[in-house]
């Protein structure tokens, strides 16, 4: 599947902690920036972060026994890449909202998933499918 990259703009409270989190921890390449915003190559997609004084309210939705934060965003990674990221995050003392786990085990759509926040409180989910063709399967 070869899809065009998406663009997503999100609020942040601090530019430097965002640069460390996305650039150093998640290893995303920084793109253009200005005093109140920064772009990153987020696994082939463009994320723009803009400094705001207030963050949006978060709610939750029950999914497979977990309270999934809404809104959230993230990336679907290759199986081994997902596990390497989960280990890197664990080794860097990231507090998980939903720790790395396998969801829908044995069902269509079985996936590895984990949720955590960036320094501004944006919720991220990274997931991986052992069978990538099941990404959109019902």
Protein Blocks (a to p, Z undefined) as FASTA:
>chain_A
ZZdddddddddfbfklmmmmmmmmnopacddddfkbccddeehiacdddddfbdcddddd
deehiacddddddddddfklmmmmmmmmmmnopacfbdcddehehiahiacddddddfko
pacdddddfblmlmmgZZ
